[in-house]
Amino acid sequence: MSTYVPRGIRNNNPGNLDYVGQLSAHLETGVPDPRFAVFPTMADGIRALRDQLLRYAERGLTTVASIISVYAPATENATRSYIASLCRHMGVQADSVLDLRDPATMRGLIEGITTMENGPGHISPTQIDQALGGDGT
């Protein structure tokens, strides 16, 4: 009996980030349509997700709705459901402005995204804290 492991977990890429030449990452192999980054460790993948979210904030994407509309576009995701689930997880409204420099906010966003991308039970809050230096940033 084999246990299914989601693609993002197999790739140490719990955010399912597309491969765009990230430092230390490579394009996935062994799949029909490779597109996602593979990171050396799960901590590297978590930090890459944090870095992507911080780039969004620099571009003015600071609400769950604005972030997820770009991160998980409706052309390939159930974006409205994604936003609603993430808002429930974080206890915020879709248009609430988030401070992504706040460790608890960043941890909550990463927890929610990694759960949406891979299902529950694959990434723990402790793993996120350890990857982000214990303070979420």
C-alpha positions in Angstrom: 0.0 0.0 0.0 1.5 3.4 -1.0 0.7 6.6 0.8 -0.2 9.5 -1.5 2.2 12.5 -1.0 1.0 15.8 -2.6 3.2 17.2 -5.3 4.1 20.3 -3.2 5.3 18.2 -0.4 7.3 15.9 -2.7 8.9 19.0 -4.2 9.7 20.7 -0.8 7.5 23.4 -2.3 4.4 23.6 -0.1 3.2 26.8 -1.8 3.4 25.1 -5.3 5.5 28.0 -6.6 6.2 27.9 -10.3 9.9 27.5 -11.1 11.3 30.9 -12.1 15.0 30.3 -11.4 14.7 30.6 -7.6 18.1 30.3 -5.8 18.9 26.6 -5.1 15.7 25.4 -6.8 15.3 23.4 -10.0 12.4 22.5 -12.3 10.6 19.4 -11.2 11.3 16.2 -13.2 9.4 13.0 -13.7 6.0 14.6 -14.3 4.2 15.0 -17.7 4.1 18.9 -17.5 6.9 20.2 -15.3 6.3 23.7 -14.0 6.9 23.8 -10.2 10.1 24.5 -8.4 11.8 21.8 -6.3 13.7 23.1 -3.3 16.5 21.2 -1.4 14.6 21.3 1.9 11.1 22.0 3.1 12.5 25.0 5.0 13.8 26.4 1.7 10.4 26.0 0.2 8.7 27.8 3.1 11.1 30.7 2.9 10.5 30.9 -0.9 6.8 31.2 -0.2 7.4 33.9 2.4 9.7 35.8 -0.1 7.0 35.6 -2.8 4.3 37.0 -0.4 6.7 39.8 0.6 7.2 40.7 -3.1 3.4 40.8 -3.4 3.2 43.2 -0.5 5.8 45.4 -2.1 3.5 45.6 -5.2 0.6 46.7 -3.0 -1.1 43.3 -2.7 -1.8 43.3 1.0 -5.3 41.7 1.3 -6.2 38.0 1.1 -8.4 38.8 -1.9 -5.6 40.7 -3.8 -2.9 38.2 -2.9 -4.9 35.0 -3.8 -6.3 36.5 -7.0 -2.8 36.7 -8.3 -1.4 33.7 -6.5 -4.2 31.3 -7.4 -5.9 32.9 -10.4 -9.4 31.8 -11.4 -8.1 30.5 -14.7 -6.7 27.4 -12.8 -8.2 27.6 -9.3 -11.5 28.0 -7.4 -10.2 31.4 -6.3 -13.3 32.5 -4.4 -13.3 29.3 -2.4 -9.5 29.6 -1.8 -10.0 33.2 -0.5 -12.9 32.2 1.7 -11.1 29.3 3.3 -8.0 31.4 3.9 -10.0 34.1 5.5 -11.7 31.6 7.8 -8.3 30.2 8.7 -6.8 33.6 9.5 -10.0 35.2 11.0 -9.9 38.1 8.6 -12.1 39.6 5.9 -11.1 39.3 2.2 -10.4 43.0 2.0 -8.7 43.4 5.4 -5.2 44.9 4.9 -2.6 42.5 6.3 0.8 43.5 7.7 3.0 40.8 6.1 5.9 41.9 8.3 4.0 40.7 11.4 5.2 37.2 12.2 1.8 35.9 13.3 0.2 37.2 10.1 2.8 35.7 7.9 2.6 32.4 9.7 -1.2 32.3 9.4 -1.0 33.1 5.7 1.6 30.4 5.0 -0.3 27.9 7.1 -3.5 28.6 5.2 -1.8 28.5 1.7 0.1 25.3 2.4 -3.0 23.7 3.6 -5.0 24.8 0.6 -2.2 23.7 -1.8 -1.5 20.2 -0.2 -4.4 19.4 2.2 -4.1 19.4 6.0 -1.5 17.7 8.1 1.7 18.2 6.0 3.2 21.3 7.3 3.1 22.2 11.0 3.2 25.7 12.6 6.5 24.6 14.2 8.0 23.8 10.8 7.0 27.2 9.6 8.4 29.0 12.7 11.7 27.1 12.4 12.0 27.9 8.6 11.3 31.5 9.2 13.7 31.9 12.1 11.2 31.4 14.9 9.5 34.7 14.5 7.6 34.3 11.2 9.8 36.7 9.2 
